[in-house]
Amino acid sequence: MPVTVAEVIRAFPGWQIYDLAGGWAAVRTNLLPRTSGLSNVRCGETLEELVRHLEAETRPRGTA
């Protein structure tokens, strides 16, 4: 079942979600320093791909 924009916004409250021509982007609402090892921007061709990328941002570093 496809994910909706509202579901993504609820699941990842620290991110702004943008519908771009040809895909989706998420930008952190509170930017992190470059040395954090985490991303401030994540993209995906589909919302489902974007969710996978955002989920990767919530996992501890060093886990797959």
C-alpha positions in Angstrom: 0.0 0.0 0.0 1.5 3.4 -1.0 2.5 5.8 1.7 0.9 9.3 1.8 2.6 12.6 2.4 0.6 13.0 5.6 2.0 9.7 6.9 5.6 10.7 6.2 5.1 14.1 7.9 3.7 12.3 11.0 6.4 9.7 11.0 9.3 12.2 10.6 8.3 15.4 12.5 11.9 16.8 12.4 11.8 17.0 8.6 10.1 19.3 6.0 8.9 17.2 3.0 8.9 18.6 -0.5 7.3 17.4 -3.7 9.8 18.1 -6.5 9.6 17.6 -10.2 10.7 14.0 -10.5 10.9 13.1 -6.9 10.7 14.0 -3.2 13.1 15.7 -0.8 13.2 16.1 3.0 15.2 18.8 4.8 15.8 18.8 8.5 14.0 21.5 10.4 17.0 21.9 12.7 20.2 21.5 10.7 23.0 19.4 12.1 26.7 20.2 11.8 28.6 18.5 9.0 30.6 16.6 11.5 27.5 14.8 12.9 27.7 12.0 10.4 24.0 12.5 9.6 22.3 14.2 6.6 20.4 17.4 6.5 18.8 16.6 3.2 17.5 13.2 1.9 15.9 12.5 -1.5 13.9 9.8 -3.1 12.3 9.2 -6.4 9.2 8.0 -4.6 7.8 8.6 -1.2 8.5 5.0 -0.3 12.2 5.5 -1.2 12.3 8.7 0.7 10.9 6.9 3.8 13.7 4.3 3.5 16.3 7.0 3.4 14.8 8.8 6.4 14.6 5.6 8.4 18.3 5.2 7.7 18.9 8.6 9.4 17.2 7.2 12.6 19.4 4.1 12.9 22.5 4.2 14.9 25.7 4.7 12.8 27.3 1.5 11.8 24.1 -0.6 11.4 22.7 -1.5 8.0 
